[in-house]
Amino acid sequence: MTSDRHTLEGTDVSIPLLGVGTWSWGDRSTWGMGGYDTHLTRASIHEAWNASIDAGVTLFDTAEVYGKGESERIIGELLAGDPGRAASVVVATKFMPSPWKLQVRAALMKSLRLSLGRLGVPAVDLYQIHGPVSLRSHAAMADALADAHDAGLVKAVGVSNYSVKETRSIDAELRKRGLRLATNQIEFSLLRRAPETSGLLTACKDLGVVPLAYSPIGQGRLTGKYSVARPPQGKRNFSNHPMEVVDGVVSELRRVGEKHGGKTPSQVALNWVIAKGVVPIPGAKDRHQAEENAGALHWSIDGDDIASLDQVSLGGVRSFQNRIWQHG
Ligand SMILES: NC(=O)c1ccc[n+]([C@@H]2O[C@H](COP(=O)([O-])OP(=O)(O)OC[C@H]3O[C@@H](n4cnc5c(N)ncnc54)[C@H](OP(=O)(O)O)[C@@H]3O)[C@@H](O)[C@H]2O)c1
């Protein structure tokens, strides 16, 4: 890691300390595009894209399942419309290894080619297994990823929602194919501290795996705009603690933000994730959100702040297998 980027192990791909999650780009049921959120439009997404890249936040995370491919399609259009900056963008997407996809090599290759077509790129920078839900072995998954890498279709390979044991196992299988596991994307925030307390972050560090944090602002709950009286709309099943409990965490975020010259709760929450050595990928629906989230960079909370935030943080439960079908 340089001071402002992580280089993915065994590759020449480097990612900034903060990325953008694009699940909401094209998704209706959780994030309301074309539904309850009339503010979320192609134009607002375009502005989020521009504002993020302007701020040096050039990592965009998507998945084949987001909006049934719509998120990838939108990114493809944005890349095509922004040729001058496309080379600086790092695109990460995911394969959903549903249990019925028993021919996992062929299934992954088919999904990958469809993703590349929607994105309009010859290769993806980071290709991730969306979750440990395949009935096939880690060796089979590693072979499928390695074949895609050897075919020149992916530059780095990662996983998502893998436990300590699963991370070690697939990393070992990838090494047999001369590859390294670059990333593990996990839910990590002040509302879900389990990856730290379970030893997963330490294991990632040992293995040279960069952890990426999804739902790092608790699906909007840590921004300070929601409350008991004004809960978030849509499904938002991650970090789904009662707002009474979340309020205590937000109060502490406000206190720390004041101390640092008026940083917002989102900026402090993201800065805490970065302080833990994890790359947060908060969703951004418009220019304002993208700019505010980018304001988590170029400053640091101190040891006292980290301790006080650790104190109010919540553990969270691991119920990924139940929730993956909701396409997070
Ligand atoms: N691998 C997985 O299994 C998995 C699972 C979940 C997510 N992800 C990835 O992680 C990314 C981020 O997670 P997430 O989208 O679930 O949650 P999140 O990043 O914690 O929350 C994003 C939402 O918070 C609100 N928001 C963002 N910035 C804001 C700001 N500055 N001020 C006010 N509101 C703001 C927006 O929704 P509203 O404006 O509607 O409140 C936005 O859609 C996803 O986009 C996806 O790429 C991966």
The ligand as a MOL file (V3000), in Angstrom:
LIG
                    3D

  0  0  0     0  0            999 V3000
M  V30 BEGIN CTAB
M  V30 COUNTS 48 52 0 0 0
M  V30 BEGIN ATOM
M  V30 1 N -20.9110 -8.1160 -1.8540 0
M  V30 2 C -22.1070 -7.9830 -1.3210 0
M  V30 3 O -22.7420 -8.9550 -0.9250 0
M  V30 4 C -22.6680 -6.6010 -1.2090 0
M  V30 5 C -23.8070 -6.3720 -0.4250 0
M  V30 6 C -24.2650 -5.0620 -0.3250 0
M  V30 7 C -23.6130 -4.0280 -0.9990 0
M  V30 8 N -22.5230 -4.2980 -1.7710 0 CHG=1
M  V30 9 C -21.7770 -3.2290 -2.4800 0
M  V30 10 O -21.4550 -2.2040 -1.5460 0
M  V30 11 C -21.9760 -0.9690 -2.0000 0
M  V30 12 C -22.3490 -0.0830 -0.8290 0
M  V30 13 O -23.2610 -0.7150 0.0450 0
M  V30 14 P -24.7790 -0.2580 0.1860 0
M  V30 15 O -25.1630 0.4880 -1.0330 0
M  V30 16 O -25.5410 -1.4590 0.6000 0 CHG=-1
M  V30 17 O -24.7970 0.7000 1.4730 0
M  V30 18 P -24.1040 2.0720 1.8890 0
M  V30 19 O -23.0100 2.3800 0.9780 0
M  V30 20 O -23.8200 1.9620 3.3340 0
M  V30 21 O -25.3100 3.1060 1.7090 0
M  V30 22 C -25.5790 3.6610 0.4440 0
M  V30 23 C -26.8240 4.5190 0.4930 0
M  V30 24 O -26.7320 5.5070 1.5110 0
M  V30 25 C -27.2650 6.7360 1.0280 0
M  V30 26 N -26.1260 7.6720 0.9720 0
M  V30 27 C -24.8870 7.4550 0.4520 0
M  V30 28 N -24.0760 8.4870 0.6490 0
M  V30 29 C -24.7870 9.4050 1.3150 0
M  V30 30 C -24.5030 10.6870 1.8080 0
M  V30 31 N -23.2910 11.2130 1.6800 0
M  V30 32 N -25.4970 11.3810 2.4370 0
M  V30 33 C -26.7180 10.8470 2.5840 0
M  V30 34 N -27.0490 9.6150 2.1440 0
M  V30 35 C -26.1000 8.8950 1.5080 0
M  V30 36 C -27.8750 6.4490 -0.3440 0
M  V30 37 O -29.2230 5.9950 -0.2020 0
M  V30 38 P -30.4740 6.9610 0.1390 0
M  V30 39 O -30.1500 8.3270 -0.4110 0
M  V30 40 O -31.6280 6.3070 -0.5150 0
M  V30 41 O -30.5790 6.9530 1.6380 0
M  V30 42 C -27.0240 5.2900 -0.7930 0
M  V30 43 O -27.6330 4.4980 -1.7830 0
M  V30 44 C -23.1250 -1.3660 -2.9220 0
M  V30 45 O -23.4880 -0.3160 -3.8130 0
M  V30 46 C -22.5530 -2.5630 -3.6100 0
M  V30 47 O -21.6610 -2.1540 -4.6350 0
M  V30 48 C -22.0390 -5.5640 -1.8590 0
M  V30 END ATOM
M  V30 BEGIN BOND
M  V30 1 1 1 2
M  V30 2 2 2 3
M  V30 3 1 2 4
M  V30 4 1 4 5
M  V30 5 2 4 48
M  V30 6 2 5 6
M  V30 7 1 6 7
M  V30 8 2 7 8
M  V30 9 1 8 9
M  V30 10 1 8 48
M  V30 11 1 9 10
M  V30 12 1 9 46
M  V30 13 1 10 11
M  V30 14 1 11 12
M  V30 15 1 11 44
M  V30 16 1 12 13
M  V30 17 1 13 14
M  V30 18 2 14 15
M  V30 19 1 14 16
M  V30 20 1 14 17
M  V30 21 1 17 18
M  V30 22 2 18 19
M  V30 23 1 18 20
M  V30 24 1 18 21
M  V30 25 1 21 22
M  V30 26 1 22 23
M  V30 27 1 23 24
M  V30 28 1 23 42
M  V30 29 1 24 25
M  V30 30 1 25 26
M  V30 31 1 25 36
M  V30 32 1 26 27
M  V30 33 1 26 35
M  V30 34 2 27 28
M  V30 35 1 28 29
M  V30 36 1 29 30
M  V30 37 2 29 35
M  V30 38 1 30 31
M  V30 39 2 30 32
M  V30 40 1 32 33
M  V30 41 2 33 34
M  V30 42 1 34 35
M  V30 43 1 36 37
M  V30 44 1 36 42
M  V30 45 1 37 38
M  V30 46 2 38 39
M  V30 47 1 38 40
M  V30 48 1 38 41
M  V30 49 1 42 43
M  V30 50 1 44 45
M  V30 51 1 44 46
M  V30 52 1 46 47
M  V30 END BOND
M  V30 END CTAB
M  END
